[in-house]
Each structure stands twice: as structure tokens, then as C-alpha cells.
Amino acid sequence: MKNKLVGIFGLLFLVIGAVNYALSVEGITNVGIGNFISIPSLVIVVAFGGLTYAKKERYKYYELGEVLKHDMILGGWIGTIMGLILIFALVDNDINNHFGDLFNRIGAAMITLFYGYMIGNIVESCWPKKVS
């Protein structure tokens, strides 16, 4: 368990460090670490874990970690699609007027996908494996 915690905290430390480096050293000034925090995106990804619970009878316990990972990644993709649908519904015909805002909103929609891959892989790495 100690190795898993070291690995997870190492991953989070390096990802957050890379984002901070990009924000401070690379000169990206109009974005902050807050752009990577979204409660609705987190809720969508975690809610798709319910799919794993709904189909748990089909799998052995040690297989559920991988199934949960795939369901959370699916939640990330579905959440991104939902975000893109909402974004494109707000776009008017004058694309030159708000082109930069469009890309900012698309970036916000991608947070759900980021959460799906990160949380799904972390959960799978912590799930107990089959003992041979």
C-alpha cells in the first residue's frame, strides 16, 4: 500500500508541478490553477462509477477496478460531449466576435475528460489484484 500512495502522490505532485511550471515559467498569464478545478466535472465522472455497481454481478471482485476505470473514462468522454453540446448551443453566427471565448469554453469542457483518465487510473491502481 505504501508504494501505491507514493506513486499516486508522485503523479499528482508532478502533474501539479508541470501545470504550475507552465503557468509561471512559460509565460501563460491568463490561466490559473483554478481552471483545472470543476465540481460538476468531478460529479459526472464519479457518477459513472455507478455503472460499475450496476454490472458488478458479471465480474469477479478483483476485475472491478479495471471496469471502474473504464466507466470513469467513459464518464469523462460523456461529460466532455455534454460540455461541447452546451458550448456550441451558445455560439452565435458571428464567429469573429467571440472566437477566443469559444476556445476557453472548449478547454473547460475537456476538464471532465482529464478527471476521467486521472481518477480512473488512480482507482484502478489502488484496487486489489488477483492473488495467484
GUVOVO-982459 format. One record per residue: residue number from 1; residue in one letter; z, x, y of N, C-alpha, C, O in turn. Coordinates in steps of 0.1 Angstrom, whole numbers, plus 5000, padded with zeros to 4 digits. Each point is the difference from the previous one (the first is absolute). Layout:
<nodes>
+-----+-----+------+------+------+------+------+------+------+------+------+------+------+------+
!   n ! res !  n.z !  n.x !  n.y ! ca.z ! ca.x ! ca.y !  c.z !  c.x !  c.y !  o.z !  o.x !  o.y !
+-----+-----+------+------+------+------+------+------+------+------+------+------+------+------+
! NUM !   a !    Z !    X !    Y !    Z !    X !    Y !    Z !    X !    Y !    Z !    X !    Y !
...
+-----+-----+------+------+------+------+------+------+------+------+------+------+------+------+
</nodes>
This chain:
<nodes>
+-----+-----+------+------+------+------+------+------+------+------+------+------+------+------+
!   n ! res !  n.z !  n.x !  n.y ! ca.z ! ca.x ! ca.y !  c.z !  c.x !  c.y !  o.z !  o.x !  o.y !
+-----+-----+------+------+------+------+------+------+------+------+------+------+------+------+
!   1 !   m ! 5000 ! 5008 ! 4988 ! 5000 ! 4992 ! 5012 ! 5000 ! 5009 ! 5013 ! 4994 ! 4996 ! 5010 !
!   2 !   k ! 5013 ! 5015 ! 4989 ! 5000 ! 5009 ! 5011 ! 4986 ! 5005 ! 5004 ! 4997 ! 5000 ! 5012 !
!   3 !   n ! 4995 ! 5003 ! 4978 ! 4986 ! 5005 ! 5003 ! 4992 ! 4989 ! 5007 ! 4992 ! 5002 ! 5009 !
!   4 !   k ! 5010 ! 4985 ! 4987 ! 4993 ! 4989 ! 5006 ! 5004 ! 4998 ! 5014 ! 4991 ! 4999 ! 5009 !
!   5 !   l ! 5022 ! 5002 ! 4994 ! 5004 ! 4999 ! 5014 ! 4995 ! 5011 ! 5009 ! 4996 ! 4998 ! 5011 !
!   6 !   v ! 5004 ! 5014 ! 4984 ! 4995 ! 5012 ! 5007 ! 4985 ! 4998 ! 5003 ! 4995 ! 5002 ! 5011 !
!   7 !   g ! 4998 ! 4993 ! 4979 ! 4985 ! 4998 ! 5001 ! 4997 ! 4989 ! 5011 ! 4991 ! 5001 ! 5008 !
!   8 !   i ! 5017 ! 4988 ! 4991 ! 4998 ! 4989 ! 5009 ! 5003 ! 5004 ! 5014 ! 4992 ! 4997 ! 5010 !
!   9 !   f ! 5020 ! 5009 ! 4992 ! 5003 ! 5004 ! 5014 ! 4991 ! 5011 ! 5005 ! 4997 ! 5001 ! 5012 !
!  10 !   g ! 4998 ! 5008 ! 4979 ! 4990 ! 5010 ! 5004 ! 4987 ! 4994 ! 5005 ! 4995 ! 5004 ! 5010 !
!  11 !   l ! 5001 ! 4985 ! 4982 ! 4988 ! 4993 ! 5004 ! 5001 ! 4994 ! 5014 ! 4992 ! 5002 ! 5009 !
!  12 !   l ! 5019 ! 4990 ! 4992 ! 5003 ! 4994 ! 5013 ! 5001 ! 5009 ! 5012 ! 4995 ! 4998 ! 5011 !
!  13 !   f ! 5012 ! 5013 ! 4986 ! 5002 ! 5011 ! 5011 ! 4987 ! 5006 ! 5004 ! 4997 ! 5001 ! 5012 !
!  14 !   l ! 4994 ! 5002 ! 4978 ! 4988 ! 5006 ! 5003 ! 4990 ! 4990 ! 5007 ! 4993 ! 5004 ! 5009 !
!  15 !   v ! 5007 ! 4984 ! 4987 ! 4991 ! 4990 ! 5006 ! 5005 ! 4997 ! 5015 ! 4992 ! 5000 ! 5009 !
!  16 !   i ! 5021 ! 4998 ! 4993 ! 5005 ! 4998 ! 5013 ! 4998 ! 5013 ! 5009 ! 4997 ! 4999 ! 5012 !
!  17 !   g ! 5005 ! 5012 ! 4982 ! 4997 ! 5013 ! 5007 ! 4986 ! 5001 ! 5004 ! 4997 ! 5005 ! 5011 !
!  18 !   a ! 4993 ! 4991 ! 4980 ! 4986 ! 5001 ! 5004 ! 4997 ! 4991 ! 5011 ! 4992 ! 5003 ! 5009 !
!  19 !   v ! 5013 ! 4985 ! 4991 ! 4998 ! 4990 ! 5011 ! 5005 ! 5005 ! 5013 ! 4994 ! 5000 ! 5010 !
!  20 !   n ! 5019 ! 5005 ! 4989 ! 5006 ! 5006 ! 5013 ! 4992 ! 5012 ! 5005 ! 4998 ! 5001 ! 5012 !
!  21 !   y ! 4997 ! 5007 ! 4979 ! 4991 ! 5012 ! 5004 ! 4988 ! 4995 ! 5007 ! 4996 ! 5005 ! 5010 !
!  22 !   a ! 4997 ! 4985 ! 4984 ! 4988 ! 4994 ! 5006 ! 5003 ! 4994 ! 5013 ! 4992 ! 5001 ! 5009 !
!  23 !   l ! 5019 ! 4993 ! 4993 ! 5004 ! 4993 ! 5012 ! 5003 ! 5010 ! 5011 ! 4997 ! 4998 ! 5012 !
!  24 !   s ! 5010 ! 5013 ! 4985 ! 5005 ! 5009 ! 5010 ! 4991 ! 5012 ! 5002 ! 4998 ! 5004 ! 5012 !
!  25 !   v ! 4998 ! 5003 ! 4978 ! 4992 ! 5012 ! 5001 ! 4985 ! 4998 ! 5002 ! 4994 ! 5007 ! 5008 !
!  26 !   e ! 5001 ! 4983 ! 4985 ! 4985 ! 4998 ! 5000 ! 4996 ! 4992 ! 5013 ! 4988 ! 4999 ! 5002 !
!  27 !   g ! 5022 ! 4997 ! 5006 ! 4996 ! 4993 ! 5012 ! 4997 ! 4986 ! 5000 ! 4994 ! 4994 ! 5009 !
!  28 !   i ! 5010 ! 4999 ! 4980 ! 4998 ! 4985 ! 5000 ! 5012 ! 4994 ! 5008 ! 5011 ! 5000 ! 4996 !
!  29 !   t ! 4985 ! 4995 ! 5015 ! 5011 ! 4995 ! 5009 ! 5002 ! 4985 ! 5001 ! 5011 ! 4996 ! 5004 !
!  30 !   n ! 4979 ! 4996 ! 4993 ! 5001 ! 4986 ! 5002 ! 5006 ! 4993 ! 4987 ! 4999 ! 4988 ! 4999 !
!  31 !   v ! 5005 ! 5019 ! 4991 ! 5005 ! 4995 ! 4988 ! 5014 ! 5006 ! 4997 ! 5003 ! 5011 ! 5004 !
!  32 !   g ! 5006 ! 4981 ! 4991 ! 5014 ! 5004 ! 4996 ! 5003 ! 4997 ! 4986 ! 4992 ! 4994 ! 4993 !
!  33 !   i ! 5019 ! 5011 ! 5003 ! 5005 ! 4998 ! 4986 ! 5002 ! 4985 ! 4997 ! 5000 ! 4996 ! 4989 !
!  34 !   g ! 5002 ! 4996 ! 5022 ! 5002 ! 4986 ! 4998 ! 4987 ! 4993 ! 4996 ! 5001 ! 4989 ! 4994 !
!  35 !   n ! 4988 ! 5017 ! 5007 ! 4988 ! 4994 ! 4995 ! 4999 ! 5000 ! 4985 ! 4992 ! 4993 ! 4994 !
!  36 !   f ! 5017 ! 5014 ! 4999 ! 5001 ! 5000 ! 4986 ! 5010 ! 4991 ! 4994 ! 5003 ! 5000 ! 4988 !
!  37 !   i ! 5004 ! 4992 ! 5021 ! 5010 ! 4991 ! 4995 ! 4996 ! 4986 ! 5002 ! 4996 ! 4996 ! 5011 !
!  38 !   s ! 5003 ! 4996 ! 4979 ! 4996 ! 4986 ! 5000 ! 5008 ! 4992 ! 4990 ! 4997 ! 5002 ! 4988 !
!  39 !   i ! 5012 ! 4990 ! 5016 ! 5008 ! 4991 ! 4991 ! 4991 ! 4990 ! 4992 ! 5001 ! 4999 ! 4988 !
!  40 !   p ! 4989 ! 4994 ! 5019 ! 4992 ! 4991 ! 4992 ! 4992 ! 5008 ! 4989 ! 4998 ! 4994 ! 4989 !
!  41 !   s ! 4997 ! 5018 ! 5014 ! 4993 ! 5007 ! 4990 ! 5008 ! 5004 ! 4988 ! 4996 ! 4999 ! 4989 !
!  42 !   l ! 5017 ! 5005 ! 5014 ! 5009 ! 5003 ! 4989 ! 5003 ! 4988 ! 4992 ! 5001 ! 5001 ! 4987 !
!  43 !   v ! 5001 ! 4987 ! 5019 ! 5003 ! 4988 ! 4993 ! 4988 ! 4996 ! 4991 ! 5002 ! 4996 ! 4988 !
!  44 !   i ! 4986 ! 5005 ! 5017 ! 4988 ! 4997 ! 4991 ! 5000 ! 5009 ! 4988 ! 4997 ! 4995 ! 4989 !
!  45 !   v ! 5005 ! 5018 ! 5013 ! 4999 ! 5009 ! 4988 ! 5011 ! 4997 ! 4990 ! 4997 ! 5000 ! 4988 !
!  46 !   v ! 5015 ! 4998 ! 5017 ! 5011 ! 4998 ! 4991 ! 4999 ! 4986 ! 4993 ! 5003 ! 4999 ! 4988 !
!  47 !   a ! 4991 ! 4991 ! 5019 ! 4998 ! 4987 ! 4994 ! 4991 ! 5001 ! 4989 ! 5001 ! 4992 ! 4990 !
!  48 !   f ! 4989 ! 5016 ! 5010 ! 4991 ! 5001 ! 4989 ! 5006 ! 5006 ! 4987 ! 4995 ! 5000 ! 4989 !
!  49 !   g ! 5017 ! 5006 ! 5013 ! 5008 ! 5004 ! 4988 ! 5004 ! 4988 ! 4992 ! 5003 ! 5001 ! 4988 !
!  50 !   g ! 4996 ! 4987 ! 5018 ! 5003 ! 4988 ! 4992 ! 4990 ! 4997 ! 4989 ! 5002 ! 4993 ! 4990 !
!  51 !   l ! 4986 ! 5012 ! 5012 ! 4989 ! 4999 ! 4990 ! 5005 ! 5007 ! 4987 ! 4998 ! 4995 ! 4989 !
!  52 !   t ! 5009 ! 5016 ! 5013 ! 5005 ! 5008 ! 4988 ! 5010 ! 4991 ! 4993 ! 5000 ! 5000 ! 4988 !
!  53 !   y ! 5009 ! 4994 ! 5019 ! 5010 ! 4991 ! 4994 ! 4993 ! 4988 ! 4993 ! 5005 ! 4996 ! 4989 !
!  54 !   a ! 4985 ! 4999 ! 5016 ! 4993 ! 4989 ! 4994 ! 4993 ! 5003 ! 4987 ! 4999 ! 4991 ! 4991 !
!  55 !   k ! 4997 ! 5022 ! 5007 ! 4993 ! 5003 ! 4988 ! 5008 ! 5010 ! 4992 ! 4994 ! 5008 ! 4992 !
!  56 !   k ! 5019 ! 4993 ! 5010 ! 5009 ! 5010 ! 4993 ! 5000 ! 4998 ! 4985 ! 5003 ! 5009 ! 4992 !
!  57 !   e ! 4994 ! 4979 ! 5003 ! 5001 ! 4997 ! 4985 ! 4988 ! 5008 ! 4993 ! 5001 ! 5002 ! 4988 !
!  58 !   r ! 4989 ! 5001 ! 5019 ! 4988 ! 5007 ! 4994 ! 5002 ! 5015 ! 4998 ! 4992 ! 5006 ! 4993 !
!  59 !   y ! 5018 ! 5000 ! 5013 ! 5002 ! 5014 ! 5000 ! 5014 ! 5004 ! 4995 ! 5009 ! 4992 ! 5000 !
!  60 !   k ! 4992 ! 5020 ! 4994 ! 5013 ! 5005 ! 4997 ! 5006 ! 5005 ! 5013 ! 4994 ! 5003 ! 5010 !
!  61 !   y ! 5019 ! 4999 ! 4989 ! 5008 ! 5003 ! 5012 ! 4995 ! 5013 ! 5007 ! 4999 ! 5001 ! 5012 !
!  62 !   y ! 4998 ! 5010 ! 4979 ! 4996 ! 5012 ! 5006 ! 4986 ! 5000 ! 5006 ! 4997 ! 5009 ! 5008 !
!  63 !   e ! 4995 ! 4981 ! 4989 ! 4987 ! 4998 ! 5006 ! 5000 ! 4993 ! 5013 ! 4990 ! 5001 ! 5008 !
!  64 !   l ! 5021 ! 4992 ! 4996 ! 5001 ! 4992 ! 5012 ! 4999 ! 5009 ! 5013 ! 4996 ! 4995 ! 5010 !
!  65 !   g ! 5008 ! 5017 ! 4989 ! 4999 ! 5009 ! 5012 ! 4986 ! 5002 ! 5005 ! 4997 ! 4999 ! 5012 !
!  66 !   e ! 4994 ! 5003 ! 4978 ! 4986 ! 5002 ! 5004 ! 4994 ! 4987 ! 5004 ! 4992 ! 5000 ! 5009 !
!  67 !   v ! 5012 ! 4989 ! 4985 ! 4995 ! 4987 ! 5004 ! 5004 ! 4996 ! 5014 ! 4993 ! 4995 ! 5008 !
!  68 !   l ! 5020 ! 5008 ! 4995 ! 5005 ! 4998 ! 5013 ! 4993 ! 5008 ! 5011 ! 4997 ! 4995 ! 5010 !
!  69 !   k ! 5000 ! 5018 ! 4986 ! 4992 ! 5008 ! 5009 ! 4987 ! 4994 ! 5004 ! 4996 ! 4999 ! 5011 !
!  70 !   h ! 4997 ! 4996 ! 4978 ! 4987 ! 4994 ! 5002 ! 5001 ! 4987 ! 5008 ! 4991 ! 4997 ! 5009 !
!  71 !   d ! 5019 ! 4995 ! 4989 ! 5002 ! 4988 ! 5007 ! 5003 ! 5003 ! 5015 ! 4995 ! 4992 ! 5009 !
!  72 !   m ! 5013 ! 5018 ! 4994 ! 5003 ! 5003 ! 5014 ! 4987 ! 5006 ! 5007 ! 4998 ! 4997 ! 5012 !
!  73 !   i ! 4994 ! 5010 ! 4981 ! 4988 ! 5005 ! 5006 ! 4991 ! 4988 ! 5003 ! 4993 ! 5000 ! 5010 !
!  74 !   l ! 5006 ! 4991 ! 4980 ! 4992 ! 4988 ! 5002 ! 5006 ! 4992 ! 5013 ! 4992 ! 4995 ! 5008 !
!  75 !   g ! 5021 ! 5005 ! 4993 ! 5006 ! 4993 ! 5012 ! 4995 ! 5007 ! 5013 ! 4998 ! 4994 ! 5010 !
!  76 !   g ! 5001 ! 5020 ! 4989 ! 4996 ! 5007 ! 5012 ! 4985 ! 4996 ! 5003 ! 4997 ! 4999 ! 5012 !
!  77 !   w ! 4995 ! 5000 ! 4978 ! 4986 ! 4997 ! 5003 ! 4999 ! 4986 ! 5005 ! 4992 ! 4997 ! 5009 !
!  78 !   i ! 5015 ! 4993 ! 4985 ! 4999 ! 4986 ! 5004 ! 5006 ! 4999 ! 5015 ! 4994 ! 4993 ! 5008 !
!  79 !   g ! 5017 ! 5014 ! 4995 ! 5005 ! 5000 ! 5013 ! 4990 ! 5006 ! 5010 ! 4999 ! 4995 ! 5012 !
!  80 !   t ! 4994 ! 5015 ! 4985 ! 4990 ! 5006 ! 5009 ! 4989 ! 4990 ! 5002 ! 4995 ! 4999 ! 5011 !
!  81 !   i ! 5000 ! 4995 ! 4978 ! 4990 ! 4990 ! 5002 ! 5005 ! 4988 ! 5009 ! 4992 ! 4996 ! 5009 !
!  82 !   m ! 5020 ! 5000 ! 4989 ! 5005 ! 4989 ! 5009 ! 5001 ! 5005 ! 5014 ! 4996 ! 4992 ! 5009 !
!  83 !   g ! 5008 ! 5020 ! 4993 ! 5000 ! 5005 ! 5014 ! 4986 ! 5001 ! 5006 ! 4999 ! 4997 ! 5012 !
!  84 !   l ! 4992 ! 5008 ! 4980 ! 4986 ! 5001 ! 5006 ! 4994 ! 4986 ! 5003 ! 4993 ! 4998 ! 5010 !
!  85 !   i ! 5010 ! 4992 ! 4982 ! 4996 ! 4986 ! 5002 ! 5006 ! 4995 ! 5014 ! 4993 ! 4995 ! 5008 !
!  86 !   l ! 5020 ! 5008 ! 4994 ! 5006 ! 4996 ! 5012 ! 4994 ! 5007 ! 5012 ! 4998 ! 4995 ! 5011 !
!  87 !   i ! 5000 ! 5018 ! 4987 ! 4994 ! 5008 ! 5011 ! 4986 ! 4995 ! 5004 ! 4997 ! 4998 ! 5012 !
!  88 !   f ! 4995 ! 5000 ! 4978 ! 4986 ! 4997 ! 5003 ! 4999 ! 4985 ! 5005 ! 4990 ! 4997 ! 5007 !
!  89 !   a ! 5020 ! 4995 ! 4990 ! 5000 ! 4987 ! 5006 ! 5003 ! 5000 ! 5015 ! 4997 ! 4991 ! 5007 !
!  90 !   l ! 5010 ! 5020 ! 4998 ! 5003 ! 5001 ! 5014 ! 4989 ! 5007 ! 5008 ! 5001 ! 5000 ! 5013 !
!  91 !   v ! 4989 ! 5006 ! 4980 ! 4990 ! 5007 ! 5008 ! 4990 ! 4990 ! 5006 ! 4996 ! 4991 ! 4994 !
!  92 !   d ! 5002 ! 5012 ! 5019 ! 4990 ! 4992 ! 5007 ! 4986 ! 5006 ! 4999 ! 4999 ! 5011 ! 4995 !
!  93 !   n ! 4991 ! 4983 ! 5011 ! 4987 ! 5006 ! 4999 ! 4997 ! 5012 ! 5010 ! 4990 ! 5007 ! 4998 !
!  94 !   d ! 5019 ! 4995 ! 5011 ! 4998 ! 5011 ! 5009 ! 5007 ! 5012 ! 4994 ! 5012 ! 5004 ! 5004 !
!  95 !   i ! 4982 ! 5003 ! 4987 ! 5006 ! 5011 ! 4993 ! 5003 ! 5012 ! 5009 ! 5009 ! 5008 ! 4997 !
!  96 !   n ! 4983 ! 4994 ! 5013 ! 5002 ! 5011 ! 5009 ! 5013 ! 4999 ! 5008 ! 5006 ! 5010 ! 5005 !
!  97 !   n ! 4999 ! 4978 ! 4996 ! 5012 ! 4997 ! 5009 ! 5013 ! 5005 ! 4993 ! 5009 ! 5005 ! 5007 !
!  98 !   h ! 4992 ! 4994 ! 4980 ! 5012 ! 5003 ! 4993 ! 4998 ! 5008 ! 4987 ! 5007 ! 4998 ! 4990 !
!  99 !   f ! 4984 ! 5011 ! 5010 ! 4996 ! 5008 ! 4989 ! 5012 ! 5009 ! 4995 ! 5003 ! 5001 ! 4988 !
! 100 !   g ! 5004 ! 5005 ! 5021 ! 5012 ! 5008 ! 4997 ! 5011 ! 4992 ! 4994 ! 5007 ! 5004 ! 4991 !
! 101 !   d ! 4995 ! 4984 ! 5014 ! 5011 ! 4991 ! 4995 ! 4996 ! 4996 ! 4985 ! 5009 ! 4999 ! 4992 !
! 102 !   l ! 4979 ! 4999 ! 5006 ! 4996 ! 4997 ! 4986 ! 5004 ! 5011 ! 4990 ! 5005 ! 4997 ! 4989 !
! 103 !   f ! 4992 ! 5015 ! 5014 ! 5004 ! 5011 ! 4992 ! 5015 ! 5002 ! 4998 ! 5005 ! 5003 ! 4989 !
! 104 !   n ! 5002 ! 4994 ! 5022 ! 5015 ! 5000 ! 4999 ! 5005 ! 4990 ! 4991 ! 5009 ! 5002 ! 4992 !
! 105 !   r ! 4985 ! 4986 ! 5008 ! 5004 ! 4989 ! 4991 ! 4996 ! 5003 ! 4986 ! 5008 ! 4997 ! 4990 !
! 106 !   i ! 4981 ! 5009 ! 5008 ! 4996 ! 5004 ! 4986 ! 5010 ! 5010 ! 4994 ! 5003 ! 4999 ! 4988 !
! 107 !   g ! 5001 ! 5010 ! 5020 ! 5010 ! 5010 ! 4996 ! 5013 ! 4994 ! 4996 ! 5006 ! 5004 ! 4990 !
! 108 !   a ! 4998 ! 4985 ! 5018 ! 5012 ! 4993 ! 4996 ! 4999 ! 4993 ! 4987 ! 5009 ! 4999 ! 4993 !
! 109 !   a ! 4979 ! 4996 ! 5004 ! 4998 ! 4992 ! 4988 ! 5000 ! 5010 ! 4988 ! 5004 ! 4996 ! 4989 !
! 110 !   m ! 4993 ! 5017 ! 5013 ! 5000 ! 5009 ! 4989 ! 5015 ! 5004 ! 4996 ! 5001 ! 5007 ! 4989 !
! 111 !   i ! 5009 ! 4990 ! 5019 ! 5013 ! 5004 ! 4996 ! 5005 ! 4993 ! 4987 ! 5007 ! 5007 ! 4992 !
! 112 !   t ! 4988 ! 4981 ! 5005 ! 5004 ! 4994 ! 4988 ! 4994 ! 5007 ! 4988 ! 5007 ! 5002 ! 4990 !
! 113 !   l ! 4981 ! 5004 ! 5011 ! 4995 ! 5008 ! 4989 ! 5007 ! 5013 ! 4999 ! 5003 ! 5004 ! 4988 !
! 114 !   f ! 5001 ! 5002 ! 5022 ! 5009 ! 5012 ! 5000 ! 5013 ! 4997 ! 4993 ! 5004 ! 5008 ! 4991 !
! 115 !   y ! 5002 ! 4981 ! 5013 ! 5013 ! 4996 ! 4993 ! 4998 ! 4998 ! 4985 ! 5008 ! 5004 ! 4992 !
! 116 !   g ! 4981 ! 4989 ! 5004 ! 4998 ! 4997 ! 4986 ! 4999 ! 5012 ! 4992 ! 5006 ! 5001 ! 4989 !
! 117 !   y ! 4986 ! 5009 ! 5016 ! 4999 ! 5012 ! 4992 ! 5012 ! 5009 ! 5000 ! 5004 ! 5005 ! 4989 !
! 118 !   m ! 5003 ! 4996 ! 5022 ! 5012 ! 5008 ! 5001 ! 5012 ! 4994 ! 4991 ! 5005 ! 5006 ! 4992 !
! 119 !   i ! 4998 ! 4981 ! 5011 ! 5011 ! 4993 ! 4993 ! 4997 ! 4999 ! 4985 ! 5008 ! 5002 ! 4991 !
! 120 !   g ! 4979 ! 4994 ! 5006 ! 4996 ! 4999 ! 4986 ! 5002 ! 5013 ! 4992 ! 5005 ! 4999 ! 4988 !
! 121 !   n ! 4991 ! 5012 ! 5017 ! 5001 ! 5012 ! 4993 ! 5015 ! 5005 ! 4999 ! 5004 ! 5006 ! 4990 !
! 122 !   i ! 5004 ! 4991 ! 5021 ! 5014 ! 5004 ! 4999 ! 5007 ! 4992 ! 4990 ! 5008 ! 5005 ! 4992 !
! 123 !   v ! 4989 ! 4982 ! 5007 ! 5007 ! 4991 ! 4990 ! 4996 ! 5004 ! 4986 ! 5008 ! 5001 ! 4991 !
! 124 !   e ! 4979 ! 5002 ! 5007 ! 4996 ! 5005 ! 4986 ! 5006 ! 5013 ! 4996 ! 5004 ! 5002 ! 4989 !
! 125 !   s ! 4998 ! 5007 ! 5021 ! 5006 ! 5013 ! 4996 ! 5015 ! 4998 ! 4997 ! 5005 ! 5009 ! 4992 !
! 126 !   c ! 5001 ! 4981 ! 5012 ! 5014 ! 4998 ! 4997 ! 5002 ! 4991 ! 4988 ! 5011 ! 5000 ! 4994 !
! 127 !   w ! 4979 ! 4994 ! 5001 ! 5001 ! 4991 ! 4989 ! 5002 ! 5008 ! 4987 ! 4994 ! 5010 ! 4998 !
! 128 !   p ! 5015 ! 4985 ! 4993 ! 5002 ! 5007 ! 4987 ! 4988 ! 5000 ! 4992 ! 4992 ! 4990 ! 4999 !
! 129 !   k ! 5005 ! 5022 ! 4995 ! 4988 ! 5001 ! 4991 ! 5004 ! 4999 ! 4985 ! 5012 ! 5000 ! 4997 !
! 130 !   k ! 4978 ! 4998 ! 4995 ! 5003 ! 4998 ! 4986 ! 5005 ! 5013 ! 4994 ! 4995 ! 5011 ! 5002 !
! 131 !   v ! 5016 ! 4988 ! 4990 ! 5006 ! 5012 ! 4994 ! 4994 ! 5001 ! 4986 ! 5000 ! 4991 ! 4992 !
! 132 !   s ! 4994 ! 5021 ! 5006 ! 4993 ! 5002 ! 4987 ! 5010 ! 5004 ! 4989 ! 4996 ! 5002 ! 4988 !
+-----+-----+------+------+------+------+------+------+------+------+------+------+------+------+
</nodes>
